[in-house]
């Protein structure tokens, strides 16, 4: 039973501190939709998604009204399409992207993830066809999100895939040039991807998952920031304890919504992902949490240590609140979606090199970073390789979501709209990485991969 104080506290978190359920994501297995006739396979994909998820949006809206808890996004994640489409008779996988788009529109979700391939150790023919279809799929749809896993600690880094993704990102940027290359905002390149991530653009329904599942992503950077304001000047032990207690409360709310959605939809509950995911709203920023700890501007020396403390304390608080904390769970640092990050880039305290260092201790990687449209594909590939190396060596998930904004350069800004926000165009290292990327092959797995 909740006490009156706890009820008032939760109401304040929602109304004044931007606490919300960032996403309720239904994971759906499409493994039984494979067919030698690709057109029939796409029909199966559409029919299964629209059947399973027909009540998802309506159910979430009902929970919002009854509990008074905002649920910002309702989404779907599906089995990586490269696995589903591979047995079909088409070489053009855009028809699968179109089926996903139509299903997303019919069910009313704002994004559907899983136009994906897992190529960390090599390509199958289906993987090659899916990756080749990415630029058209991302430019020709509004709601379809894609991801490619190019590295794992166990397999090393597929540098052929890294090189190709540099080219794919550039082509996608060009095809969506009229909208500040927004197609790239729907594409994530992963190292050590997870199978139960509810957040877009990287969500997909892993092969180890069941037939259908409900995963919930919770967020509340503003809540954490305000909690730390109450202990301003205290030592780091107190800071960590304050974050843990706050994360516990946030996770409990997420579990409540997840269990209720699971019961009403008749779908098993999977995980709660407690990730501090910022929005462009002032006060809903991870950067401001770090600054509340005493860093004068995000990116100054001490930022990485502050972020490490935050990420660890969030995880500890989350696992005390639920036995099923999963996904990415920690802190996200997407530049375009965080008012504090944008401000730090504009005032010169935060650059890509510092962001890369921060990804070693946060829950994902280089996220929603806009760079000049004339950035070479090899440079983008090298940024992906660096980020993958951090993930592989540290046995953690890392990712890159980078937007080379066609026709724009440093000093200008890209407008994406909605939760994606806007971003200043950031400079990259001017020296070439072409010779490195041209080598190809696979960077071997590190020694720590040998754990058996």
N, C-alpha and C positions, 0 to 999 in steps of 0.2 A: 504494500500500500504506500503510495506516494504521500509525503507530508505536504501541507499547504506551502511551506517554504520552497520545497522542490518544484512544485507546480509553478509558483511565481517565478522561480529562477529559470525554468525552461521557457516560459512565456517571454521573459526578458531576452533570453538567448535568441529566440526566433525573431522577435520584433525589433530589437535594437542591435543585435550582434551578428545578424545574417546567418544564423544556424539553419541548415536545411539538409534534407536528403537530396544529394546532388543527382543521384540516378537510381532508379529501380530497373535492373537489366534482366531480361529473361534470356537464358541460354537455351538454345534449341539444337539438338543433334540432327544433322541432315545426312548422316551416313547411309540411311536407307533410301535416299533420293537419287543415288547414283543409277545411271542407266546408259546402255550403249547408244540410245537415241537421245542426243543432247536436248532436243526440244521437249521430249517427255520428261527428262530430268529436271528441266527448268519449271515445267508445270508442277512436278512433285514438290520442288522447293517452294514455289509460291503457295501451293495448297497447304503444305504442312505449316509454314510460318503463319499464314492467315488463320488457320484452324487453331493452332496452339496459342497464339497471341491475340486472338480476337477481343478478349476482355481485359487486356493488360492496362490500357490507358484508362478505361472506364473504372476499373478497380482501384487504380492508384488515385484517381480523382476523388473517389468515394472515401478513401482513407484520409486524404488531405482534408476534406471537409469535416470528417468525424473527429479526427485527432488534432486538427489545427496545425499540422506539421507540413510545411511546404515540400513538395516533391517536384524538383525543378525539371528533371528529364525522365522520360520513359523510353527505354531502348531495348534493342534485341541484339544478341550475339549468336552467331551460327558457326558450325563446323567450318574450318578453313576450306574455302571453295576449291582450291587446287586438288584436295582429296576427293571431293564430290564429283568434280567435272572430269577427272582424268580418264574415266572409262568411257566417256562420251565420244561422239564422232565429229565434233567440231574443233577447229583450231582457234576459233574466235570466242574467247570467254566473256566478251561483253554481254552476251545474251544472259549470262548468269547475274551480272551486275544489274541488268535491266529487271530481271525477275526479283532480285532483292529490293530494288527501288520501288517497284510496284507493290510488293508486300509491305514495305515500310509505310507507303502512302495509305494503303488499305487499312492497316492496323492503327495508324495515327501516331506512330513513334517518330521521334525527331532524328534518330540515327540508327543505322543497322551496321554492325561490324562483323567482319569475317571474310571479306574478300581478300584472303590471306594465303601465304605460302610459308613453309618452314624449310629453309634451305641451308641451315647452319653447317651441314657436312657435304652438301652437294644438291644438284637439281634432278628431279624427275622431269619427264616430258610435260606433265601437267603443271609443274612449278614454272617451267619456262613459258608456257602459254599464258598462265595467269599473270606473271610479271610483265610480259609483253603487252597485256591488255590493261595494265594499270592506268596509264595516262588517259586513255579513252574512257575507262570506267569512272575515273575521278572527275573528269571534265564533263561527262555526259549524264551524270546523276547528281542529285542534291543531298541525299541521305546516306549513301553508301560510303563506309569507311574501310580502309585497307591497312594491312600490316605485313611486313616481311621480317622473319627472324633469320639473321645472317650469322649468328654466333652463339655458342654456349661454352661454358667452362669445360664441359666434357668433350666437345668436338673441336674447339678452337674457332677461328674466324675464317669464313669463306670469303676470301678477298675478290674472287670473281664476281660474287653477288654484291659485294661492297661497291666495286667499280660500276656494275650495271645500275645499282640504285642511284648513283650520282647522275647518270644519264636519264633515268626514269623521272627523277625529281625535276630536272631541267625541262624535260619535255612536258611534264604535267604543268609546270609553271607557265610555259608558253601557251598551252591550250586554254588555260584559264586566265590569260593576261588581262582580259577586260575587267576582271574582278580581283585585281591585285594578287593573282596567282593562288587563289584560295583553295584550289584542288590539292595543293601540297599540305594544307592544314588537315586534310583527311587521311594522311598517309604517315605511318610510323614505321621506322626501321629499328628493330629490336635486337638486343643481346639478352639471352636468358629470359625469354618471354614467359609469362605465367598463363595458365589455362583458365583462370577464373576471374580475370580482370573485368570489372563492370564498366570501367571508364573508356570513353572514346578519345582518340580514334583507334586505339589499339586492342579493343575487346574482340575476342573470338571464343567460341565454345570448344574447349580442348577435347582431344580424343579420349582422355581418361575420365571425362565427365559423363553424367547419366543422360537419359533421354531428354529431360527438360529440367531446368533449375532456376530459382530466383536468387540473384545476387544483388546486394545493395551497396551503393557507395555513399558514404556520409562525409560531410565537410563542415568546417566551422573555424576558419582562420580568425575571424573577428572575435569569436568566443575566447580563443586562446590568448589573443592579444590583450583583451580586456582583463582576463584573469591575471596576466603578468603585470598589468598596470597596477594591480592591487598589492603586488609584492615588489614594487620598484625599489632597487637598491639592495635587495636581499642577495644572499650568496647563491651559487649555482645549484647546490643541493635543494634549496627551497624552490628555485626556478623549475628544476626537473620534477619535483614532487607536485608542484602546481599544474604543470602540463599533464602529468600522468592522471591526476584527479579529474581534470577537465576532459581529457580524452576518454576516460572511463564513462563520464556522463554522456558524452556525445555518442559513443558506441552503443550504450544501452538504448538510446533513442533509435538508433539505426536498427538494432536487433528487433525492437518492438515493431517497427514498420515492416521489416523483412518477414517476420513470423506471421504478421497479419496478412500481408500480400500472399504469402505462401498458402495460408489456410483458405483464403477466399478464392484463389485461383486453382487450388488443388494441385499445386506444383511444389516439389520439395524445396526447402530452404537450403541454399548453398553456403554463402559466406557474407560477412560484413567487411567491406573494405573501408577502413578509416584512413582516408587520405585528405590532408589539408589542401584542398583544391581551391585556389583563389578565383575570384571573378573581377571584372573591371570596376566593380563598385568600390568606392572609397570606404576603407574600413574592413574590406574582405581580402586582406593581402597577407601572404606569407612573408614578404619583405618587411612589412611593418612589425611582424612578430620578432624578427631578427633585430630590428632597430630598437624595439622595446627592451631587448636584452642588453642594449648599451652600444651597439654598433651604430655610428653616427649616420651612415648611409649604406644600404645593402651593397656589398662588394668590397667594402673596406676590410683591412686585415682583421681577422677575428670572425668574419662572416661564416667561413666553412666550419669552424668549431661550434658556433652558435647553431648552425643548421644540423650538425651532427647530434648535438644535445636534443634539439627539437624532434628530430626523426626518431631517435631512440626512445625518448619519453612517450611519444605518441604511440609507438608500438607496445610499450610496456603497459600503458593505461588501457589500450584496446584489448589486449589478451586477458587482462583481469576482468573485463566486462563481458566477454563472449568467448566460448570455446572454439568458435568458428570464424575467427578473424583471418582474412586471406587477401587475395588480389595483390595489390601493390603496397597498401597501408604504410603511410608515412607522410612526407611533405612533397608536394609538386612545386616546381619553379618555372611555370610557363610565362614567358616574358609578356606576351600580348594580353594575357588574361589577368595580370596582376598590376594594379595601379602603382604599387611601391616599386616593383621591378622596372616598370616603364620610367618612373621618375629617376631611379638610380642610373639607368642607361643614359637618360638625357643629361644628367649632371656629371657624367663621366666616371662614376665610381664603379660601374659594373660593365664588364665586357665579356666576350665569348670565352676567353681564356679562364677568367674567374668562374664563370658559369660551369665550365668543364670541371674545374676543381670541386665545385659544390656538388656535382653529380656523383662524385665518389661516396658521398654520405647521405644523399637524399634518396627518395624512393624510385625515381625514374631517371631522367636524363635531360639533354638539351631539348627544350620544348617550346614550340611556337616562337621560334627565332626568325626574324625577317632579315635577309641579307640582300645585297645589291643583285639585281637581275643579271649582271654580267659576270657573276662569280662562276669560275670554271667548274665543270662537272667533276673534275679531278679533285678540286679543293673540297667540294661537298662530300665526295667519297672519302677523302682523308679525314674530315671531321667525323664522319660515321665510323671510320676505322678506329680513331682515337677513343671515341665513346664506347665502342664495342670492347676495346682492350681493357678499359676500366671495369666493365661488367664481367668480362671473362676472368681477369686476375683476381677480382674481389668476390667472385661467385654471387653476383647480384644482378638484378635486372637494370639495364640501362637502355636508353632509346634516343632517337633523334627525330624531331619533327621540325624541319627547317624549310623556310619559304624563300627561295630566290625570286624576289618580286620583279617581274619582267618590266623593264622600262623605268625602274626607279633605282636610286643610288643613295649612298650615305648622306644623311641630312634631311631626307624625306621620310614619310611615314606611310604605312600600309593600313588600310581600313578593312577589317574582316566582319565586323558587326556582331551583335548578340554577345553570347558568352565568350566568343573568340576575341572580342575586343579590337584593339589596334596596336601597332608596334612601330617604333622607330627603326629605320634600316640601320643595322649594326655592321661595323667594319670587320673584315676577316683579315688574317695574315696575308700579306701581299706576295709572299714567296711561294713558288710553285711546289706542288707535291706530285706532279705528273709522273715522274720517274718511279716513285714509290708505288703508286697505284697501278702503273703499267705492268708490274711484275706478275700480278695474278697469283693463282694457286690458293693454298690454305695456310694460314698461320697456325702452327700446331697448338694443341691444347697444352695448358701449363701443367707443371708437375703436380700441383694440388688437385688436379682432376683424377689422379690415380688413388682412389680412396678404398677400393675393395681389398 
